[in-house]
């Protein structure tokens, strides 16, 4: 099953082009990409920390399945599973 991860960063401006280069769709302070939430976290965290962004406080992610059902949330450094396929 395919998953989509949608994220939010308040100050995405300086990262917009970098995220687009990594394959993310970016609109305002929201971004999204296909993949599992763990993979997205592993990909994003080094880029965000390199820019001085506090991932624990500033990164919020939601993972959805292809039916639009939210599966997981990443907030304050923790992944919470909401539903299992």
DSSP file (Angstrom, degrees, kcal/mol; ACC not computed):
  #  RESIDUE AA STRUCTURE BP1 BP2  ACC     N-H-->O    O-->H-N    N-H-->O    O-->H-N    TCO  KAPPA ALPHA  PHI   PSI    X-CA   Y-CA   Z-CA
    1    1 A X              0   0    0      0, 0.0     2,-0.3     0, 0.0    84,-0.0   0.000 360.0 360.0 360.0 142.2    0.0    0.0    0.0
    2    2 A X        -     0   0    0     32,-0.0    64,-0.7    34,-0.0     2,-0.3  -0.629 360.0-159.6 -88.7 147.3    1.2    3.5   -0.8
    3    3 A X  E     -A   65   0A   0     -2,-0.3    32,-2.7    62,-0.2     2,-0.4  -0.935   7.1-152.1-126.4 150.4    1.4    6.2    1.9
    4    4 A X  E     -AB  64  34A   0     60,-2.5    60,-3.1    -2,-0.3     2,-0.5  -0.981   8.4-156.2-120.3 132.8    1.5   10.0    1.7
    5    5 A X  E     -AB  63  33A   0     28,-3.1    28,-1.9    -2,-0.4     2,-0.4  -0.949   6.7-167.2-111.9 126.1    3.1   12.0    4.4
    6    6 A X  E     -AB  62  32A   0     56,-3.0    56,-2.8    -2,-0.5     2,-0.3  -0.926  11.9-174.4-110.2 134.8    2.0   15.6    4.8
    7    7 A X  E     -AB  61  31A   0     24,-3.4    24,-2.0    -2,-0.4     2,-0.4  -0.838  15.4-149.9-129.0 165.8    4.1   17.9    7.0
    8    8 A X  E     +AB  60  30A   0     52,-2.3    52,-1.3    -2,-0.3     2,-0.4  -0.998  13.3 173.3-138.7 132.0    4.1   21.4    8.4
    9    9 A X    >   -     0   0    0     20,-2.2     3,-0.7    -2,-0.4    50,-0.1  -0.994  25.3-146.3-134.2 129.8    6.9   23.8    9.2
   10   10 A X  T 3  S+     0   0    0     48,-0.4     2,-0.5    -2,-0.4     3,-0.2   0.891  98.9  36.5 -63.3 -40.0    6.2   27.4   10.2
   11   11 A X  T 3  S+     0   0    0      1,-0.2     3,-0.3    47,-0.1    -1,-0.3  -0.571  70.1 141.8-114.6  68.0    9.3   28.8    8.6
   12   12 A X    X>  +     0   0    0     -3,-0.7     3,-1.7    -2,-0.5     4,-1.1   0.662  43.2  96.9 -81.9 -16.2    9.6   26.7    5.4
   13   13 A X  G >4 S+     0   0    0      1,-0.3     3,-1.0     2,-0.2     4,-0.4   0.845  83.1  45.4 -42.8 -56.5   10.8   29.6    3.2
   14   14 A X  G 34 S+     0   0    0     -3,-0.3    -1,-0.3     1,-0.2     4,-0.2   0.712 118.8  44.9 -65.5 -18.3   14.5   28.9    3.3
   15   15 A X  G <> S+     0   0    0     -3,-1.7     4,-2.9    -4,-0.2     5,-0.3   0.523  82.9  99.0 -99.9  -7.6   13.9   25.2    2.7
   16   16 A X  H <X S+     0   0    0     -4,-1.1     4,-2.3    -3,-1.0     5,-0.2   0.895  86.8  41.3 -52.2 -53.4   11.4   25.4   -0.1
   17   17 A X  H  > S+     0   0    0     -4,-0.4     4,-2.2     1,-0.2    -1,-0.2   0.869 114.7  52.6 -65.5 -36.3   13.8   24.8   -3.0
   18   18 A X  H  > S+     0   0    0     -4,-0.2     4,-1.2     2,-0.2    -1,-0.2   0.916 110.3  48.0 -64.5 -43.1   15.7   22.1   -1.1
   19   19 A X  H  <>S+     0   0    0     -4,-2.9     5,-2.4     2,-0.2     3,-0.4   0.909 110.6  50.9 -64.2 -42.1   12.4   20.2   -0.4
   20   20 A X  H ><5S+     0   0    0     -4,-2.3     3,-1.6    -5,-0.3    -1,-0.2   0.910 107.5  54.3 -60.7 -41.7   11.3   20.5   -4.0
   21   21 A X  H 3<5S+     0   0    0     -4,-2.2    -1,-0.2     1,-0.3    -2,-0.2   0.778 105.0  54.2 -62.2 -27.5   14.7   19.1   -5.0
   22   22 A X  T 3<5S-     0   0    0     -4,-1.2    -1,-0.3    -3,-0.4    -2,-0.2   0.413 129.0 -96.6 -86.9   1.0   14.1   16.1   -2.7
   23   23 A X  T < 5S+     0   0    0     -3,-1.6     2,-0.2     1,-0.3    11,-0.2   0.592  77.1 139.9  97.7  12.1   10.8   15.4   -4.4
   24   24 A X      < -     0   0    0     -5,-2.4     2,-0.5    -6,-0.1    -1,-0.3  -0.609  50.4-132.3 -87.0 148.2    8.4   17.1   -2.1
   25   25 A X  E     -C   32   0A   0      7,-2.6     7,-2.0    -2,-0.2     2,-0.4  -0.884  30.1-162.1 -93.0 130.6    5.4   19.1   -3.2
   26   26 A X  E     +C   31   0A   0     -2,-0.5     2,-0.3     5,-0.2     5,-0.2  -0.955  20.7 167.0-123.8 133.0    5.4   22.4   -1.3
   27   27 A X  E >   -C   30   0A   0      3,-2.8     3,-2.4    -2,-0.4     2,-0.2  -0.917  66.5 -48.0-144.7 115.6    2.6   24.9   -0.8
   28   28 A X  T 3  S-     0   0    0     -2,-0.3   -16,-0.0     1,-0.3     0, 0.0  -0.428 122.7 -23.0  59.5-123.0    2.8   27.7    1.8
   29   29 A X  T 3  S+     0   0    0     -2,-0.2   -20,-2.2    -3,-0.1     2,-0.3   0.231 123.6  89.7-102.4  14.3    4.1   26.1    5.0
   30   30 A X  E <   +BC   8  27A   0     -3,-2.4    -3,-2.8   -22,-0.2     2,-0.3  -0.817  49.5 176.1-109.2 150.0    2.8   22.6    4.0
   31   31 A X  E     -BC   7  26A   0    -24,-2.0   -24,-3.4    -2,-0.3     2,-0.3  -0.981   5.2-169.8-146.4 156.5    4.7   19.9    2.1
   32   32 A X  E     +BC   6  25A   0     -7,-2.0    -7,-2.6    -2,-0.3     2,-0.3  -0.993   8.1 170.2-149.3 156.9    3.9   16.3    1.1
   33   33 A X  E     -B    5   0A   0    -28,-1.9   -28,-3.1    -2,-0.3     2,-0.2  -0.973  38.5-101.1-160.2 148.5    5.6   13.3   -0.4
   34   34 A X  E    S+B    4   0A   0     -2,-0.3   -30,-0.3   -30,-0.2     2,-0.2  -0.531  75.0  75.9 -70.6 139.9    4.9    9.6   -0.9
   35   35 A X  S    S-     0   0    0    -32,-2.7     2,-0.2    -2,-0.2    -2,-0.1  -0.762  82.0 -59.4 145.0 172.4    6.5    7.3    1.6
   36   36 A X     >  -     0   0    0     -2,-0.2     4,-2.1     1,-0.1     3,-0.3  -0.565  47.1-117.6 -83.3 150.8    6.3    6.0    5.1
   37   37 A X  H  > S+     0   0    0      1,-0.2     4,-2.4    -2,-0.2     5,-0.2   0.852 113.4  55.3 -59.3 -37.7    6.6    8.4    8.0
   38   38 A X  H  > S+     0   0    0      1,-0.2     4,-2.5     2,-0.2    -1,-0.2   0.906 108.4  48.2 -63.3 -41.1    9.8    6.9    9.3
   39   39 A X  H  > S+     0   0    0     -3,-0.3     4,-1.9     2,-0.2    -2,-0.2   0.896 111.3  49.9 -65.9 -40.5   11.5    7.3    5.9
   40   40 A X  H  X S+     0   0    0     -4,-2.1     4,-2.8     2,-0.2     5,-0.2   0.915 111.1  49.3 -65.1 -42.8   10.4   10.9    5.6
   41   41 A X  H  X S+     0   0    0     -4,-2.4     4,-2.6     1,-0.2     5,-0.2   0.945 111.1  49.6 -60.2 -48.2   11.7   11.7    9.1
   42   42 A X  H  X S+     0   0    0     -4,-2.5     4,-0.5     1,-0.2    -1,-0.2   0.837 115.5  44.2 -61.1 -33.3   15.0   10.0    8.4
   43   43 A X  H  X S+     0   0    0     -4,-1.9     4,-0.6    -5,-0.2    -1,-0.2   0.896 119.5  39.8 -76.7 -41.7   15.3   12.1    5.2
   44   44 A X  H  X S+     0   0    0     -4,-2.8     4,-2.5    -5,-0.2     3,-0.5   0.889  98.6  70.4 -78.4 -41.9   14.2   15.4    6.6
   45   45 A X  H  X S+     0   0    0     -4,-2.6     4,-3.0     1,-0.3     5,-0.3   0.863  98.3  48.7 -53.1 -47.8   15.8   15.6   10.0
   46   46 A X  H  X S+     0   0    0     -4,-0.5     4,-2.0    -5,-0.2    -1,-0.3   0.910 114.0  47.7 -59.9 -39.3   19.4   16.0    8.8
   47   47 A X  H  X S+     0   0    0     -4,-0.6     4,-0.9    -3,-0.5    -2,-0.2   0.909 115.4  44.7 -66.0 -42.1   18.4   18.8    6.4
   48   48 A X  H ><>S+     0   0    0     -4,-2.5     5,-2.5     2,-0.2     3,-0.5   0.927 113.7  48.1 -69.7 -45.4   16.3   20.6    9.0
   49   49 A X  H ><5S+     0   0    0     -4,-3.0     3,-1.6    -5,-0.3    -1,-0.2   0.874 106.2  58.4 -64.2 -35.9   18.9   20.3   11.8
   50   50 A X  H 3<5S+     0   0    0     -4,-2.0    -1,-0.2    -5,-0.3    -2,-0.2   0.815 106.3  50.1 -61.6 -29.6   21.6   21.6    9.4
   51   51 A X  T <<5S-     0   0    0     -4,-0.9    -1,-0.3    -3,-0.5    -2,-0.2   0.387 122.9-107.4 -88.8   2.4   19.5   24.7    9.0
   52   52 A X  T < 5 +     0   0    0     -3,-1.6     2,-0.4     1,-0.3    -3,-0.2   0.662  67.1 151.9  81.9  16.0   19.2   25.2   12.7
   53   53 A X      < -     0   0    0     -5,-2.5     2,-1.2    -6,-0.1    -1,-0.3  -0.675  49.2-128.3 -84.0 132.2   15.5   24.1   12.9
   54   54 A X     >  -     0   0    0     -2,-0.4     4,-2.8     1,-0.2     3,-0.4  -0.679  23.7-169.9 -80.0  97.0   14.4   22.5   16.2
   55   55 A X  H  > S+     0   0    0     -2,-1.2     4,-1.7     1,-0.2    22,-0.3   0.857  80.2  59.2 -59.5 -38.7   12.8   19.4   14.8
   56   56 A X  H  4 S+     0   0    0      1,-0.2    20,-0.5     2,-0.2    -1,-0.2   0.902 119.9  25.9 -59.1 -43.2   11.3   18.5   18.2
   57   57 A X  H  4 S+     0   0    0     -3,-0.4    -2,-0.2    19,-0.1    -1,-0.2   0.749 129.2  37.9 -93.3 -26.2    9.3   21.7   18.4
   58   58 A X  H  < S+     0   0    0     -4,-2.8     2,-0.5   -49,-0.1   -48,-0.4   0.659  92.1  84.0-108.1 -17.2    8.8   22.7   14.8
   59   59 A X     <  +     0   0    0     -4,-1.7    17,-0.5    -5,-0.3     2,-0.4  -0.783  45.8 172.8 -97.3 128.5    8.2   19.5   12.7
   60   60 A X  E     -AD   8  75A   0    -52,-1.3   -52,-2.3    -2,-0.5     2,-0.3  -0.999   6.6-180.0-131.6 128.8    4.7   18.1   12.5
   61   61 A X  E     -AD   7  74A   0     13,-2.2    13,-2.6    -2,-0.4     2,-0.4  -0.959  13.4-165.9-131.3 147.8    3.9   15.2   10.1
   62   62 A X  E     -AD   6  73A   0    -56,-2.8   -56,-3.0    -2,-0.3     2,-0.5  -0.999  11.1-151.7-129.7 136.1    0.8   13.1    9.3
   63   63 A X  E     -AD   5  72A   0      9,-2.8     8,-3.8    -2,-0.4     9,-1.2  -0.924  15.0-174.2-110.0 131.0    0.8    9.9    7.3
   64   64 A X  E     -AD   4  70A   0    -60,-3.1   -60,-2.5    -2,-0.5     6,-0.2  -0.916  17.7-134.0-121.8 147.5   -2.2    8.8    5.2
   65   65 A X  E >   -A    3   0A   0      4,-2.1     3,-2.0    -2,-0.3   -62,-0.2  -0.355  43.7 -90.2 -86.4 179.5   -3.0    5.6    3.3
   66   66 A X  T 3  S+     0   0    0    -64,-0.7   -63,-0.1     1,-0.3    -1,-0.1   0.662 126.5  60.8 -68.1 -14.4   -4.4    5.7   -0.2
   67   67 A X  T 3  S-     0   0    0      2,-0.1    -1,-0.3     0, 0.0     3,-0.1   0.431 119.1-109.0 -88.7   0.0   -7.9    5.7    1.2
   68   68 A X  S <  S+     0   0    0     -3,-2.0     2,-0.5     1,-0.3    -2,-0.1   0.588  71.6 142.6  84.4  10.7   -7.2    9.0    2.9
   69   69 A X        -     0   0    0      1,-0.0    -4,-2.1     2,-0.0    -1,-0.3  -0.736  55.2-119.9 -88.0 128.0   -7.2    7.5    6.4
   70   70 A X  E     +D   64   0A   0     -2,-0.5    -6,-0.3    -6,-0.2     3,-0.1  -0.485  34.6 174.7 -67.5 131.2   -4.7    9.0    8.8
   71   71 A X  E     +     0   0A   0     -8,-3.8    11,-4.1     1,-0.3    12,-1.2   0.784  57.7   4.1-105.1 -40.6   -2.3    6.3    9.9
   72   72 A X  E     -DE  63  81A   0     -9,-1.2    -9,-2.8     9,-0.3     2,-0.4  -0.973  52.7-152.1-149.2 156.8    0.3    8.0   12.0
   73   73 A X  E     -DE  62  80A   0      7,-2.0     7,-3.0    -2,-0.3     2,-0.5  -0.999   5.5-156.5-132.6 137.0    1.3   11.4   13.4
   74   74 A X  E     +DE  61  79A   0    -13,-2.6   -13,-2.2    -2,-0.4     2,-0.3  -0.970  31.8 148.5-111.8 119.7    4.8   12.7   14.3
   75   75 A X  E >   +DE  60  78A   0      3,-2.3     3,-1.5    -2,-0.5   -15,-0.1  -0.977  62.4   1.3-152.8 135.8    4.7   15.5   16.9
   76   76 A X  T 3  S-     0   0    0    -17,-0.5   -20,-0.2   -20,-0.5   -19,-0.1   0.853 130.5 -53.4  54.8  38.4    7.2   16.5   19.6
   77   77 A X  T 3  S+     0   0    0    -18,-0.3     2,-0.4   -22,-0.3    -1,-0.3   0.534 116.4 103.6  81.4   6.9    9.6   13.8   18.6
   78   78 A X  E <   -E   75   0A   0     -3,-1.5    -3,-2.3   -22,-0.1     2,-0.5  -0.955  60.4-141.3-127.8 143.3    7.2   10.9   18.8
   79   79 A X  E     -E   74   0A   0     -2,-0.4     2,-0.5    -5,-0.2    -5,-0.2  -0.887  17.7-164.2 -97.8 127.4    5.3    8.8   16.2
   80   80 A X  E     -E   73   0A   0     -7,-3.0    -7,-2.0    -2,-0.5     2,-0.4  -0.964  11.7-142.4-112.7 122.5    1.8    7.9   17.3
   81   81 A X  E     +E   72   0A   0     -2,-0.5    -9,-0.3    -9,-0.2     3,-0.1  -0.703  21.7 175.4 -84.3 130.2    0.0    5.1   15.3
   82   82 A X        +     0   0    0    -11,-4.1     2,-0.3    -2,-0.4   -10,-0.2   0.783  63.0   5.1-104.6 -35.9   -3.6    5.7   14.8
   83   83 A X        -     0   0    0    -12,-1.2     2,-0.4   -14,-0.1    -1,-0.4  -0.994  60.7-139.5-153.1 143.9   -4.8    2.8   12.6
   84   84 A X              0   0    0     -2,-0.3    -3,-0.0    -3,-0.1   -13,-0.0  -0.903 360.0 360.0-108.9 134.3   -3.3   -0.3   11.2
   85   85 A X              0   0    0     -2,-0.4    -1,-0.1   -84,-0.0   -14,-0.0   0.492 360.0 360.0 -64.9 360.0   -4.1   -1.5    7.6
